[in-house]
């Protein structure tokens, strides 16, 4: 890294020109990407997705869409068999199809008693609308943009018999409390930038605070250049364009903060001019390289999945991470060499930067001493808390929400209660379409499916909205809702029972296939990521145990985040009171894997910062206890401030009208908070202190395999000896092959 900084500083004009060109290219890339991003989610090769696509292309309605159920309760003494009632119902349901373009089936047009309650006074229909939610994220986000229920009510009421009641139910109408508004992207960016300026101002207390922000504002457009190039090979989803600048600002500031802080520290030791830059690069530069690699490794999880949305997010996150590291390692040394001292000179009155940077933070040093002193108690309490949260996380519900977890009152609930009192099972809420190609008898298919256990009914209407070019649609009404195990079993039975060529679609079916595709190979992918990470960190820390500990704590942290998400978004403890959003009892199917991909790298990011500094102190001759205290004292403020910037980036992203995006962003924000507080401030120093000299052990055979210098065990009660552990001069930089902060 020192050689890179020398190369950059020897070519200041060239670096400046290339930066300007990349900024211009970034602006052009944004202009080209915005009108060409994808708003749809495609899952090629997934049977249910192909079925839903066929249904939408042929009929224009239904498929992935959840049905709306208008429930009509007739006045006392009137049944569906009373004179004129069926004609009124036919006009009412016909008005829905005419005004909304939806596909409607009911007792009125089929005469099928399956749409009539046991007493004959309650009847309902199924309304399949157009692609209201088809462009949304795959998951459980109900009620977003669900305006069809209002249109149905307005169309039907004038045509119903006098005195009849109408309630429109369905999973979407039941999901009240979802905010359809939210902050737009510029406002979110403003919140992120404002928070970053305040945090950096508190850290640096000089105009130097704007340098990391400047780095971020350069890195984000540069990443769009890479994203434009990637768009030749993959579809870029609009969510990626929203996520990229918010995440990019946070991660770029993180990397710049590391380098600028170390540069200040070198200046405080008496190194001036370009020498301070070179020394900072020789230490923090390695940490930035390893940290960006750790983040990229985590995002590989999404890049290899056959889900275009997740692949787009993974590629975008990786590109902005690499762009942030690149700008921090090239442009930032140039800025520090040319203007750093001048910017840092204009500090707040009475601030002595030299004395402040020459030694570790007193507050964090005292904190570390306390953690080391009570390391066993600290590890037991914090580890126990994370284990409990992880166990809770095992109960995460990734399926379609069930009605019991949705609104307890309102028109949607009234309609469902009326259905259930009339003997109609709630599984009708998750009715789904089956596409029957030309040459296959839809009535025979419906009859076969109706006989299945768990299926309440299967109907094959013969209206023009249900027959097209020789094909037909059969609608299946399960007994149990698709969010229950019984409901999912019914879907599996239907899939197994249909003849060859018949396609089973529906919201629940696609959710089930999505889970299989996304999480089926996830354990193997996790194992591969852990192995790659272990080798990388073993080389970085020259240790066999530190990488293992880092991976275990990282996975424990991720499990705790999922557990916290279950408490907030599945159980709903305090969520409505704090965020004004009513949870629906489920976590979107894409959320855990996306949270894992982002947090795995970010958590390892901070792990590298802290452990690398501990390793540096140990190599200078300190024992493990002192290495932990100095390492935390030096990096505690840095990690906390970096985490705060990223926390506000994702917290602002959570202020959105899309429930799934809000859950995802809040999960990342909570993960960063847990990682910076419980994990890095408590559990990491406690466990390192507990492991003692074994933290730093790398036998000769392992060193040969990893192609690094060995790190033999040493007696920490005696002065360090030998070329590997000898304490260097106070102003000597650490060995260049080690990642240091």
N, C-alpha and C positions, 0 to 999 in steps of 0.2 A: 504493500500500500504506500509506503514511503516513496518507492520508485514512481508510482503513479502520480503522487502529488508533485514530485519533481518534474515529471513529464508535463503535467498540466500547467504548472507555474512558469515553465520555460516557454510555453506557447499560449500566453494569455489572450492575445488577439484572436488566434485561431479558435480557442474555446468560446470566446465571446461571440464570434461570428456564427459558429455552429449552433450555439444556444439560440441566437436570434432566428436562425433559419428553422430550427425545430419548433420554436414558438409560432412562427408563421404557418408552418406545416400543420401544427396542432390546431390552429384556428380553422384552417381549410378542412382538416379531417372532421372536426365537429360539424361544420356546415354540410359536409357530404354524408355524415352518418345519420344526423337527426331525421331527415325525410325518408331514410331507408331502413330504419330499425323495424324489427318485428314486434307486433303487439299480441301475437298469438303464441300459444304453447303447443308444440308439436312433439309427438312421441312415436316416430315411425317404427313400425314393426310390432307395436303393442296391439294385440287383437282387439281389445275394447276401444282403443283410440281409432283404429281403422274402421270399426263398426260405427262409431259415432260420427266419423267423418263421412262415411257412406250415407248415413241417415240425413245428415245436414245437407250434403250435396244434392241428394235426391228430393228431399222434402222441405228443406229450409228451416225446419223446426226440430226441437227435441234433441236426441242424442245425449250429449253431456249435460244438457240443461235439466235442472230439477223441476218436476211438475208443480203447478199451483192447483189447489183443490177448492173450487167454489162449493160451499156446503149450504144447501137450501133447506130450511125447516118450514114446513107448511103449517098454516094455522090449524087450531083444534077442529076436528071433524073433517079435515081434508087430507086425502092421501094422493099418491101419484096416480091412482086409478080413478080419482074423481073426474067428472066431466070437465074438459077444457084445460086441465092441469098440464097434461103432457104437451099440449100445443103451446102453452105459455112457457114451459121449460124449454121447448125446442126453439122458440123465438129468443129467449134469453141467452141460451148457450150459442145460438147462431149469431147473435149480436156480438158476442166476444170474438168469434172467428172473423166476422166481417170487419170489426173496428181495429183489431190488434194483429190480424194475420196469423194468429196462433192456431195450432191444431187442437181440436176439442173433441172429446168423446164423453158421452153421458147416457143416462137412461133414455133421454128424450129422443136421441137419434138412433139408438141401437135396440131399445126395448129390453136390454139385458138387466135382470133384477140384481146383478152384482153391484150396480150403482145405487141401490135402494136399501135403506136400513130395514131392520126387522119389523118395525111397526108401520112401514110404508109412508111415514110422514117426513122422513129425512132422505134426501137424495144428494148426490154429489157428482161432479165431473172432474176429468183430468184435463188440464190446459198446459200444453207444451208450447212455450214461446220460442222466439228466435235466440240468437247467440248473445244473450244478456251478459252471461258471465264467462263465455268461452274464451275471451281474451285475458281473463284474470289468471292469477297464479294457481297452480294445482294445489288444492288443500281444502280446508274446512271453512273458508271465509264465506259465511252466509249473509244474505241480506244486503250485500253491496250493490247498489243500483237496482234493487228489486222494486220496480215501479209497476210491474204487470198486475199486481194485486189490486191497485187502485183503478187501473183501466178495466179490469174484469168487473169490479163492483159497479162502476159507472155505466158499463154496457148492460149489465143484467138487471139491475133494480127496476128500471121502468117497465120491463117486460114480465116480471114475476107476478104471480097471483096476489091479489090484495091480502095484506096481513102476513105474507111470507117473510121470513127472516133470511139474511144472507151473511155469511162469514167466509172470507177467503183465507184458507190455511195452506200449509206447506212448510217445508223447512226454512225457506227464505222469509216468508211472513212471520214465522215464529221467532226469527233471529232479530228481534228488535234491539235497539241500543247501539247499533253499529253506526258510527259517524261516517257519513259519506263525504265529508269535507276533508280538512287536513291542510297542512302547510304546503305551499308549492316549493319547488326546488330552490329558487333564488332565496326565499326566506330561510330555508334550512341551511343553505350555504352561509348566509349572513350570521345565523346563530352560531354555526361552527367556527367561522372566522373570528367573530367577536369573542367567543369563549377562548379561542387560541391566543388572541392578542392579550387578553386579561391574564391568562396563565403565564404566558411567556414574559409579559411585563413584570409579573411578580417574581419570576425566576431571575431575570437578567437585570431588571431595574435600570435599563438603558435602552438606547435605540437599537441595540443588538437584538432585542426581542423580535424585530421585524425580519431578521435574516432567515430564521427557520420558516417563517410564513412566506417569504419571497421564494425560498426553495420549493415549497409546496405549490405555489402558484405557477412555477415553471414546470414542475414534474407532472402535474395533471394534464396540461395540454400535450406534453410530450407523449404521455401514455395513450392519448387518443390517436396519435400517429400509428402506434402499434395496433390499436383496436381497428383502425381502418384497414390495415394490412390483413388482420385476422378475419375481417368481414368477407374477404375473398373465399375463405374456406368454411366459415361457419356463419349461421344467422346470429346477429347481435340483437338481443332483446332490449326493449325500451327500459326495463328495470336496471339493466347494466349501466345505461347512461345516467340514471339517477344515482345509483350506488357509487359509481367510479369517482366522481369528484369529492363526495363526502368522505369516502374511505381514503381516497388519495391524500387529501389535506391532512388527515390524521396521521397516516403512516409516514408521509414525507416529513412532517414536523417532528415525528419521533426520531427519525434517522438524523435529521439536521441537529436536533437537540443534543443527541449523543456527541456528535463531532464538535459542535460549538462549545459545549460544556467542557470537553476534554481540552480543547484549544485554550480556553480560559485558564484551566488548571495548569497547563504548561507555561502560560504567560506568568501566572502567579509564582511559578518556580524560578522565574528569571530568564526564560527563553523567549526571545523576541523575534519579530519579523517572520520570515518564511520558516525559520527553524521550528517555531511553535506549531506551525501548520504541519510540517513534516512529522513531528513527534506525535501530534494528535492523530494523523492518518496512520502512523505505524501501530497505533493501539486501537482506537475507535474504528478505524477503517475496516479492520478485520471483523470487528463485531457487527458492523453494518452488512458486510458480505454474508456472514453466517446467518444473521437474523433474516435477511431478505430470502435466503435459501430456505430457511425454516418455514417462512410464510408461504413461499411457493410450493413447498412439499405438501403442506396442508391443503392448499387449493387444488392440487392435483386430483383430490378426491372427486371434486365436481367436474373437472375437465375430462375425466375418463368415463363418466356416466353417459349413457345414451339418451340423455334428456337435454334438448337444446337450450332451455332456459338456464339450467344449472351449468352447462358447459359455457354458456355466454358469461355468466357471473364469475365462474372460475377463471376464464381467460382474462376478463376485465380486471379482476382482483390481482392476478399474477402480473399483468402488464403494468398496472399502476404501482405495484410494489417494486418491480425491477426498475421502472423509470425513477421512482423516488430514490432508490439506492444509487442509480447512475448519476443523477443530478447532485446528490449529496457528496459523491466521491470525485466529482469533476468540477462542477460550477462552484460549489460551496468553498473548497479550498482557495479558489481564486478570489471569491468575495472576502474571505477572512484575511487573505494576504494583502489585499489592496485597500479594504475599507474597515476591516474588523476593529482595529485599534481605535480608529476615529469614532466609529459608532459606539464603542464601549466606553469611551471617555466621557460622554455626556450622560453620566449616571445621576441618580437621585442624590441630592445633597446629603453628605454624611455617610455615604456608602463606601466602604473600603473593600473593593473587589479582590485585591491581592490577598488580604487576610482571610476573606471569605472563601476563596477558591483554593488557597494553599493547603487547607486542612479539610477533613471530612466534616459533614454536617454534625453539629453537636447533638441536635435533637435525634437524628437517626442513629448516631453512634450510641447514645444512651438507650434508645429503643432496642438496638441490636444486643447490647450488653444484657438487658433484661430478658430478651428472648433466649440468649445463650445460657443464661443462668437458670432459667426455668424451662429448658428445652424439652424435657420429657413431658411436663405438664402441658406446654404449648402444643406439642405434637399430638398429644392424646386428645385435647379439647378440639383443636381445629380439624385434625384428621377425622375425629368422630363426627363432627358436624358435616363434613363433606361426605362421609360414608352414608350418613342418614339421608342427606339430600340425594345422593346417587341412588340409594335404594328406592326412594320416592320416584326418581326418574325412570325406574324400570316399569312403572305403571303408566307411562305416557300413552295417550290414546291418539293414534294417527289416523283413525277411521273417520267416516262421515259422522257428524254429531247426531245425537238422538234427541227427540223432542222433549224428553224429561229434563234435559239440561238447558233448554231454551226458555223463552219468555213464559213466565207463570201467569200472565194476564194479557189481555188485548184481543183483537179480532181473530188473530191466528190461533190463539189458545182456545177461544170460544168455539171456533170451527172444529178444532180437533176434539174437544170435549163432546160436541154434538155428534161427531162421527162415532166416537167410541161408545157413547150411550146408545147409539142406534145399532151397535154390534159390528161396526166396520173396523177392522184391525188398523192400527197406526202404520203398519207396513205400507199402506197405500201412499204414504208420504214419499216413499222412495220407489215408486213405480218406475219401470224402465222399458225401453223399446227393444224389440228384437227385429232385425231386418231379414225379411224372407225374400230371396231372389226369385226371379221368374222361373217357372217350372216346378215350384214347390207350393203345395196347398197350404195357405196360411191358416185355414180353419183346422186342418189336421195338426199343425204345429201347436196352435192354441189349445186344442183338446189334450194333446200329450203333455203340455206344460202345466195345464190346470190340474192334472192328476198327481203332480209331484208334491211330496211333503214340503210344507213351508210355503207353498204358493196358494194364495187366497183365490186368485182368478187370473186367467189369461184371456184377453179378448182380441178379436181380429175384425175390427170394423170394416165395412165395405164401402165407406164413403170415399169420395175422390181425394180427400186429404190423406187417406191411408193406403191408397193404391196408385202407383205411378210406374209407367213403362213395364208393366207386368210384375213388378215387385210389390211387396206389401209390408205393412208393419203390424206386429203383434205387441200389445202392451201387457206386461206382466205386473201383477200386484202381489207382492209377497205378504205373508202374514206378519212377520217381524220387520222392523226397520233395518235398513242396510247398515246402520251403525252398530248393530248388535251382532253377536256371533251367530245367532240363529238366522238373521237376515243375510249374512255373508254366506252361510251354508246354503241358503236357498238360491243365491246367485250362482254358486258353484254347481249346484244340481242342474240349474237351467243350462249353464255352459256345457255340461257333460251330456245333457239330454238332446240338445238341438241337432237336427240332421246336418250333414256336411254342406257347407256353403251358406248356412244360416249364421248370421252375425249377431252376437249379444252385445248391446250397447248399454248406455246408462251411466249416470254419475257414479254410483257405487261400484259398478264393474270396473270403470276406469281407475278409480281410486285404489281398488284392490290390485289391479295389474301394476299400477305405478309403485305401490309398496313392494311388490315382488321384484320389479326391475331395479329399483333404487337400493333396496336394503338386502336383497338376496345375496349379493356378493360382498356386502359391506364388511363382514368379519375378515374375509381374506384381504380385502383392500387395506383394512386397518392393520393387519399383521405386516403387510408389505411396507406400509408407511412407517410403522414402528421400527422395522429393521433398517430402513434407509436412514431414518432419523438417528437411530442408535449409532450407526457407523459415522455419520456426519458429526455428531456431538462427541463421540469417543475421540475422533481426531481433534476436535476443537478444544476439548478439556484435557486430553491425554489422561483419560481415566476410564476404567471399566464400570464403576458403580454410579458415577454422576449422571451419565446418559440414561441409565436404567431408572434412577430416581426421578430424573426430569420427565421421562415418558410416563411413569406411573402417576406422578403428581399432576401431569397434564391431563391424563385420562380421568383422574379423579375430579379435577376441576371441571372438565366437560360434563361428567355425570352429574355434578352438583348444579351446574347451570340448567341442565334438562330438568332436574328435580325442582329447581326454583320456578322454571317455566310451568311445570305441572301445577304447582301451588298457585301461581298467579293467573294462568290462562286456562287451566283445566278445572281446578277447584274454584277459581275465581275469588280467592281471598284478597279483598281490598282493591281489586282491579277496577271495578266500576266506580268506587269512591275516589280513587286516585286519578285514573285516566278517563273516566266517563264512558268506558266501553264495557258492555256486558259480554263476558266470555261465553263460548258456546260448548264448553266441556270437551274440546278436542284441540289438538295442536296440528297445524297444517302439515301435510305429509312431506313437503319439501323442507320443512324448517329444521329438524334435527340434523340432517346431513349437511345443510348449508351452515348452520351454526358451528358444527364440528369443523368444517373445512376452514372457516375464517378463524375460529378461536384456537384451533390446534397450532396454527402458525404464529398467531399473535401471542399466545401464551408462551410458546417456545422462544419467541422474540425476546420477551422480558427475562426468561430463564437464562438466555445467552448473556444478556447485559450483566446480570447479577453474578452468575457463577464465573464468568470470565474475569470479572474484577477480583473475585475471591481467589481464583487460580493465580492471578497476577501477584497478589499479595503473598500467597503461599510460596510462589517461586522466588520471591524476594527474601524469603527466610522466615516469614511469620508462621506460627503454628496455626492449626485449624481454627481455634477460638478467635485468635486475633484476625485471621483472614476473613472470617465471617463478619466480625465487628466492623473492620475497615471497609470490606466490600459493600455491606449494607449502608454504612455511613456515607460512602461515596456515591452509591447508586440509588439510594432510597428516594431522594427528592427527584432525581431524574426519572425513575420509573413511574413515580406517582404523577408527576406533571405530564409525562408522555401518555399515561393511561387516561388522565383527565381529558386531554385533547381528543383522543379517540372515543372516549365515553360520550362527550358532547356531540361528536360527529354522528354516532349511531342513535343517540337520544333524539336528536333533531329529525333523523330519518324515521323514528318511531311515530312522529307526529304526522300521520298520514291517514287518509280515508280508507286504505286497504288494510283489513284486519290482519291478513297473513304477513304483510310487510311490517306492520306494527309489532306483531309477535316476534318476527325474525330480528328486527332492529333492536327491540327491547332486550331480546335474549343475548345479542352480542354485547350491548351496553352493560347488562348485568354480569355477563361473563368477564368483561374487562374489569369491572368493579371488584368482583370476587377474586380475580387473579391478582390484582394489584394490592389488595388488602389482606385477605386471609392466606393466599398462597405465597406470594412473594415477600410480604412483610412479616409473616409469622411461620408458616410451615416450611418454606425453603431454608431459612437460616437455622431453624430448630433441627431439621433433619440432617443438614450438613454438619452442624455441631455434634449431633449424636453419632454420626458415622466416623468422626475423627480422621485419623491419618488414612483410613481406607478410601476416603473420597478421592485421593490423588494417586491411587495406585494404578500403574500401567506396566505390567511385566514386559520383559524384553521380547518374548514371543509374540505378544499382542501388538507391541510397538512395531515389530517387523511387518506384521500383516497390514497394519494401518499406515505404515510408512511415515511414522513420526518418532521423535525421541522418546525413550522409555522414561517412566517416572517411578522409580523404586520406592518401597516403603522407607520411611525414615523415622527415627525416634524423635518425637516432637518435644521431648524434655531435654534434648541436647542441641547445641548449635548446629545449624544446617551445614553439611559438608558435601563436597563433590561438585562437579561441574553443572549438574542439573539443578541443584538446590542452593548453590552459593548465592549469598545476597549481593546484588550488584551495587554499584555506586548509586547514591540517592537520585542523581539526575540522569541515570542511564535508562534508556527505553527498554521495555521488556523484549524478550525474544520475538522476532518478527513473525515466526510461524504460528504464534498463538493468537486467537481472537480476543482482543482486549477492548475494554471501554475506557 
